[in-house]
Amino acid sequence: MKKNVPLVPILFSGIIIIVDQITKALVVKYIPEGRVFARILGDFVWIVHTRNRGAAFSIGALSPQPLRFLFFICLPIVVLITLLFYYFKSERLSPILRYSIGLIVGGGIGNLIDRILRPQGVVDFISVNMYGFLGMERFATFNIADSAITIGEILLILGFLILEFHKPKAQSSQSEKG
């Protein structure tokens, strides 16, 4: 590990994993699968117990078990190890990129725990009304881990865009001024 690697974003990953697993355990314990437990802000947000054996939007849920194992357990493990390696080896990561990696790692581990320990599928429980936007009545049901991954991906894109806009101009444009 490099000398001055900030650990707060990685500790944040741990908090995400804990909160994600606690909320999923509460859903499994107190809400029967398929039942809407609560409606928040009218019909905008539902707390509902669903399971997902695939990835986002249940992609791959009906794939054969060996394929699901490869794409939903092995591949995410490789990605998470790569992100952590990059996090600890890179000396030039901006804070926004470190936090984005922390969010993605926390969410990724949270969902991996479900994929490994819950053969019925990842526990999802937040459903948001789309009011027909993009032809959807409700957005795909998700969880805390999914939220962390999504926010992390948005921050990752923003972080790279910010870095791109703040790059020093090339030497050739400086020599043209001289």
C-alpha positions as CSV (number, residue, x, y, z in Angstrom):
1,M,0.0,0.0,0.0
2,K,1.3,3.5,-0.9
3,K,2.1,5.8,2.0
4,N,-0.6,8.4,1.7
5,V,-3.6,6.5,0.3
6,P,-6.8,7.9,1.8
7,L,-8.7,5.2,3.6
8,V,-12.0,7.1,4.2
9,P,-13.5,6.1,0.8
10,I,-12.7,2.4,1.5
11,L,-14.1,2.7,5.0
12,F,-17.2,4.1,3.3
13,S,-17.3,0.9,1.3
14,G,-17.6,-1.0,4.5
15,I,-20.5,1.2,5.7
16,I,-22.3,0.6,2.5
17,I,-21.9,-3.2,2.8
18,I,-23.1,-3.2,6.4
19,V,-26.2,-0.9,5.7
20,D,-27.0,-3.0,2.5
21,Q,-26.9,-6.3,4.3
22,I,-28.8,-5.0,7.3
23,T,-31.6,-3.6,5.1
24,K,-31.7,-6.8,3.1
25,A,-31.9,-9.0,6.2
26,L,-34.8,-6.9,7.6
27,V,-36.6,-7.2,4.3
28,V,-36.2,-11.0,4.2
29,K,-37.3,-11.3,7.8
30,Y,-40.3,-9.0,7.9
31,I,-41.7,-8.7,4.3
32,P,-43.0,-11.7,2.4
33,E,-41.6,-12.0,-1.1
34,G,-43.7,-10.2,-3.7
35,R,-45.6,-8.1,-1.1
36,V,-45.6,-4.3,-1.0
37,F,-44.8,-3.4,2.6
38,A,-45.0,0.4,2.5
39,R,-45.9,3.1,0.0
40,I,-44.0,6.4,0.5
41,L,-45.0,9.8,-0.9
42,G,-48.2,8.4,-2.2
43,D,-47.4,5.8,-4.8
44,F,-43.9,7.2,-5.7
45,V,-41.7,4.8,-3.7
46,W,-42.6,1.3,-2.6
47,I,-40.8,-0.9,-0.2
48,V,-41.4,-4.4,-1.7
49,H,-39.5,-7.7,-1.3
50,T,-38.3,-9.1,-4.7
51,R,-35.4,-11.3,-5.7
52,N,-33.2,-11.0,-8.8
53,R,-31.1,-13.9,-10.0
54,G,-29.6,-11.8,-12.8
55,A,-28.0,-8.4,-13.1
56,A,-29.6,-5.0,-13.5
57,F,-33.2,-5.3,-14.9
58,S,-33.0,-9.1,-14.3
59,I,-30.6,-9.4,-17.3
60,G,-29.4,-13.0,-17.5
61,A,-31.7,-14.3,-14.7
62,L,-32.8,-17.2,-16.9
63,S,-29.3,-18.1,-18.0
64,P,-27.8,-21.5,-17.1
65,Q,-26.2,-21.7,-13.6
66,P,-22.6,-22.0,-14.9
67,L,-23.0,-18.9,-17.0
68,R,-24.6,-16.9,-14.2
69,F,-21.7,-18.1,-11.9
70,L,-19.2,-16.8,-14.4
71,F,-20.8,-13.5,-15.1
72,F,-22.4,-12.6,-11.8
73,I,-19.8,-14.0,-9.4
74,C,-16.4,-14.5,-11.1
75,L,-16.4,-11.4,-13.3
76,P,-17.5,-9.0,-10.5
77,I,-14.8,-10.5,-8.2
78,V,-12.1,-9.8,-10.9
79,V,-13.5,-6.2,-11.4
80,L,-13.6,-5.5,-7.7
81,I,-10.0,-6.8,-7.2
82,T,-8.8,-4.7,-10.2
83,L,-10.5,-1.6,-8.8
84,L,-9.0,-2.1,-5.3
85,F,-5.6,-2.7,-6.8
86,Y,-5.9,0.5,-8.8
87,Y,-7.1,2.4,-5.8
88,F,-4.1,1.4,-3.6
89,K,-1.4,1.5,-6.4
90,S,-2.4,4.8,-8.0
91,E,-0.9,7.9,-6.4
92,R,-2.7,10.3,-8.7
93,L,-6.4,9.4,-8.1
94,S,-8.5,12.4,-7.4
95,P,-10.8,12.3,-4.3
96,I,-13.9,12.1,-6.6
97,L,-12.4,9.0,-8.3
98,R,-11.5,7.4,-4.9
99,Y,-15.0,7.9,-3.6
100,S,-16.5,6.5,-6.8
101,I,-14.3,3.4,-6.5
102,G,-15.4,3.2,-2.8
103,L,-19.1,3.3,-3.7
104,I,-18.7,0.7,-6.5
105,V,-16.6,-1.7,-4.4
106,G,-19.1,-1.4,-1.4
107,G,-22.1,-2.0,-3.6
108,G,-20.4,-4.7,-5.6
109,I,-19.5,-6.6,-2.5
110,G,-23.0,-6.1,-1.1
111,N,-24.6,-7.8,-4.1
112,L,-21.9,-10.4,-4.3
113,I,-22.7,-11.5,-0.8
114,D,-26.3,-12.1,-1.9
115,R,-25.3,-13.9,-5.0
116,I,-23.1,-16.3,-3.0
117,L,-25.2,-16.7,0.2
118,R,-28.7,-16.3,-1.2
119,P,-29.4,-18.8,-4.0
120,Q,-32.9,-17.4,-4.4
121,G,-31.3,-14.2,-5.8
122,V,-30.2,-10.7,-4.7
123,V,-32.7,-9.1,-2.4
124,D,-34.2,-5.9,-4.0
125,F,-36.8,-3.8,-2.2
126,I,-37.0,-0.2,-3.5
127,S,-39.4,0.4,-6.3
128,V,-39.9,3.9,-7.8
129,N,-42.9,5.0,-9.9
130,M,-41.9,6.2,-13.4
131,Y,-45.3,7.6,-14.3
132,G,-45.0,6.1,-17.8
133,F,-41.6,7.8,-18.5
134,L,-39.7,5.8,-21.1
135,G,-42.8,3.5,-21.2
136,M,-42.3,2.2,-17.7
137,E,-44.8,2.3,-14.9
138,R,-42.2,1.4,-12.3
139,F,-38.4,1.4,-12.5
140,A,-36.7,-1.9,-11.9
141,T,-36.7,-2.7,-8.1
142,F,-33.2,-2.1,-6.5
143,N,-31.4,-2.0,-3.2
144,I,-28.7,0.0,-1.3
145,A,-25.9,-1.8,-3.1
146,D,-27.4,-1.0,-6.5
147,S,-27.7,2.7,-5.5
148,A,-24.1,2.9,-4.4
149,I,-22.9,1.3,-7.7
150,T,-25.0,3.7,-9.7
151,I,-23.8,6.8,-7.8
152,G,-20.3,5.5,-8.0
153,E,-20.5,5.1,-11.8
154,I,-21.9,8.6,-12.2
155,L,-19.1,10.0,-10.0
156,L,-16.5,8.0,-12.0
157,I,-17.8,9.5,-15.3
158,L,-17.9,13.0,-13.8
159,G,-14.4,12.5,-12.3
160,F,-12.9,11.5,-15.7
161,L,-14.7,14.4,-17.4
162,I,-13.4,16.8,-14.8
163,L,-9.8,15.4,-15.2
164,E,-10.2,15.7,-19.0
165,F,-11.2,19.4,-18.8
166,H,-8.4,20.2,-16.4
167,K,-5.6,18.6,-18.4
168,P,-2.8,21.0,-19.2
169,K,-2.7,22.0,-22.9
170,A,-0.4,20.1,-25.1
171,Q,3.2,21.3,-25.6
172,S,2.4,22.1,-29.3
173,S,-0.1,24.8,-28.4
174,Q,2.4,26.4,-26.0
175,S,5.1,26.5,-28.6
176,E,2.7,28.2,-31.1
177,K,2.3,31.0,-28.6
178,G,6.1,31.5,-28.3
